[in-house]
Amino acid sequence: MTTLLNLILFALALPATAASLYLLVLTLLSRAPSTALRSSRRLRFDIIVPAHNEAAVIEGVVANLLKLDWPADGFRVVVVADNCTDSTAALARAAGAEVLERHDTQRRGKGYGLDFAFQASQGKGWAYAVVVVDADTGVSANLLEAFSTRIENGAAAVQAHYGVLNSQASWRTRLMTIALASFHRVRSRARERLQLSCGIRGNGWCVTHRLLRQVPYRAFSLTEDIEYGIDLGLAGYRVHYADEAHVAALMVPGEQAARTQRRRWEDGRLQLIRSKTLLLLQEAMGRGSAVCLDLALDLLVLPLSYVAVNVAVLIVLAGVALPWEPSMEGWLWLALGCGMSLSLYVLRGWQLSGVGIRGLMDLGRAPLFVLWKVLLMLRAHESAEWVRTKRE
């Protein structure tokens, strides 16, 4: 019986320890990077805004982008009205954007819209690089300065910090703000220090046309952003991180819309785990690529909710067994160490999130959020179809 229990605890402890140690290392390396140098302000950018029926928000994002601290003749705002059935295109033009209208009901999804826009930008030959900003987003004025500085210093792909615009809308959006600060800022700062790839996060990223020609955009999965970041890593390029610039998007505060969004994210991630992990590990071993190894680890470390459940089960089993079997003490201490590592990771995310004491108190709801997410994924079925998240 003791042998069987040890085997069970070992099976639980192995993934929990690996994930917790990985996140602890990133947490300890998440010091703010040094201030970047100034750019020459000479590069030209096409800012691509993919939009599907975004009449409610498109004017706001165009107005925000037109106020960027960059020479007016050095950037264009290009809205891709992708299979729209509302007034998105007309409103975007009236707000001052150039508009590309795309009508293809067979190839639906953000990835196809971006590929359409990238090809149009390349065809004009005007911009040196393209920037992707979602339609429900606000951006910091220094966005193009941060991208240009890094490009002029050798980068070909750059990701800004991606946060939450309506962080105080509900306890759910405050928890999402903490989660994104952990996932985007904590991890990305550490990866930048280690000269790894912070990956593409779907919003607030930039890539040069030269790199697009070398690594064509062919990311059409449910998580097209992560997919293209992996494609860049496999091709030998890392995505640099611009911590001083940020984009912030609206997050759904209600449970119903969050359910659809979460299913899409999780299904897409599972698809990539199956299709990309082995390839990344082969490249990591074959050519000694630390970038590919870290991208593989990033896929293999499951979302924090699942890691937390793993650690909690390990703690409970070791704690229940301890009175009958003193040798279980080692497993219990290991489980508690994993729990402490996860706590430090989350608290560091909270510290960087800016949601204050209210957000810290909301962390008390985290177990309910974890339970909701696990139950949701138990009911979910894998889908290859992209579904737009409803605005609230």
C-alpha positions, 0 to 999 in steps of 0.5 A, spaced: 500 500 500 505 504 501 509 503 494 502 504 491 501 511 494 508 513 493 507 511 486 501 516 486 504 521 489 510 521 484 506 521 478 502 528 481 509 531 484 513 530 477 508 535 473 507 540 479 514 540 481 516 542 474 511 547 473 512 550 480 520 550 479 519 553 472 514 559 474 519 560 480 525 561 476 521 566 472 518 570 478 525 571 481 528 574 474 522 579 473 526 585 475 524 591 471 529 591 465 533 597 464 530 603 460 531 602 452 535 607 448 531 612 443 530 611 436 531 615 430 524 616 429 525 614 421 521 607 421 514 607 418 509 602 420 502 600 418 498 599 424 493 593 422 487 593 426 483 586 425 475 588 426 469 583 425 463 587 426 466 592 431 462 598 430 461 599 437 468 600 438 472 601 432 472 609 432 475 609 439 481 605 437 482 609 431 482 615 435 487 613 440 492 610 435 492 617 431 494 620 437 501 616 438 507 619 439 510 618 432 511 623 426 504 623 422 507 621 416 511 615 419 505 611 420 498 609 417 492 606 421 489 600 417 482 597 419 481 590 416 473 590 416 473 582 416 466 579 413 463 585 417 455 586 416 455 592 420 458 599 419 465 598 421 468 599 415 464 606 414 465 608 421 473 607 421 474 611 414 470 617 418 475 616 424 481 617 419 483 610 418 484 606 411 480 600 410 481 594 407 474 590 406 475 582 406 469 577 404 471 570 405 466 566 409 470 560 408 476 562 411 474 565 417 478 568 423 483 573 425 489 569 422 486 570 415 484 577 416 491 578 418 494 574 413 490 579 408 492 585 411 500 583 411 500 581 404 496 588 402 501 592 406 507 588 403 504 590 396 504 597 397 512 597 399 511 603 404 511 600 411 518 597 414 514 593 419 507 592 421 503 592 428 497 588 430 492 592 435 485 589 436 479 593 435 477 593 443 484 596 445 487 602 448 495 603 447 500 607 450 503 613 446 510 610 446 508 604 442 511 605 436 518 608 439 518 602 443 518 598 437 522 602 433 528 602 438 528 595 438 528 594 431 534 599 430 538 595 435 537 588 431 530 586 433 525 583 427 519 581 432 517 585 438 511 584 443 509 590 448 506 588 454 498 586 454 494 588 459 486 589 461 483 596 459 477 595 464 480 592 470 475 594 475 469 592 471 468 586 476 472 581 480 473 577 474 476 582 470 481 584 476 483 576 476 484 577 469 488 583 470 493 579 475 493 573 470 495 577 464 500 581 469 503 574 471 503 571 464 505 577 460 509 581 464 512 576 469 514 571 464 516 576 459 521 580 463 524 574 465 525 571 458 528 578 456 533 578 461 535 570 458 535 573 451 529 568 450 522 569 446 517 572 449 512 570 444 506 573 440 501 575 445 495 576 439 495 584 441 500 589 441 506 586 437 510 588 431 514 584 425 518 587 420 516 585 413 523 582 412 522 577 417 515 576 414 518 574 407 523 569 411 517 566 415 510 568 412 504 568 416 501 562 416 498 561 423 490 560 422 489 556 428 484 558 434 490 561 438 494 564 431 498 568 436 502 563 439 502 559 433 506 564 429 511 566 435 512 558 435 514 559 428 518 564 429 522 560 434 523 554 429 526 559 424 531 561 429 528 568 431 526 570 438 520 575 439 523 581 444 519 584 449 518 592 450 516 593 457 515 600 457 510 600 452 503 597 453 496 595 450 490 594 454 484 590 451 477 590 454 475 583 457 468 580 458 466 581 465 460 576 465 460 569 465 457 567 459 461 571 454 468 569 458 466 561 457 466 562 450 473 566 450 476 561 455 474 555 451 477 558 445 483 559 448 484 552 451 482 548 445 487 552 441 492 551 446 491 543 446 491 543 439 498 547 439 501 542 444 499 536 440 502 539 434 508 543 436 511 540 442 515 535 439 517 539 433 520 544 438 523 539 443 527 536 436 529 543 434 532 544 441 536 538 442 538 538 434 541 545 434 541 547 441 536 552 441 534 555 448 529 559 445 525 553 442 526 549 449 523 555 452 517 555 447 516 548 448 516 548 456 511 554 455 506 549 452 507 544 457 506 548 463 499 548 463 495 554 465 495 556 472 488 553 474 490 546 472 497 546 476 494 549 482 489 543 482 495 538 481 498 542 487 492 542 491 491 534 490 498 533 492 497 537 498 491 533 500 493 526 499 500 527 502 496 530 508 491 525 509 496 519 509 501 522 513 498 520 520 498 513 518 505 513 514 510 518 517 514 517 510 509 521 507 512 527 510 517 529 504 511 529 499 507 534 503 513 538 504 515 538 497 507 539 495 507 545 500 514 548 496 510 548 490 504 551 493 509 557 495 512 557 489 505 558 485 503 563 491 509 568 489 508 567 482 501 570 483 503 575 488 508 578 483 503 578 478 498 582 483 504 587 484 505 588 477 498 589 475 496 595 479 489 593 481 491 594 488 488 592 495 481 590 491 485 585 487 488 582 492 482 581 496 479 578 489 484 573 490 480 569 495 475 568 489 480 564 485 478 557 488 471 559 485 474 561 478 479 555 478 473 550 479 469 554 474 474 553 469 476 546 470 468 544 470 468 548 463 473 544 460 470 538 462 464 540 458 468 543 452 469 539 446 475 541 441 473 546 436 476 548 430 472 553 428 473 560 430 467 564 434 468 571 436 467 573 443 461 577 444 462 584 447 458 586 453 
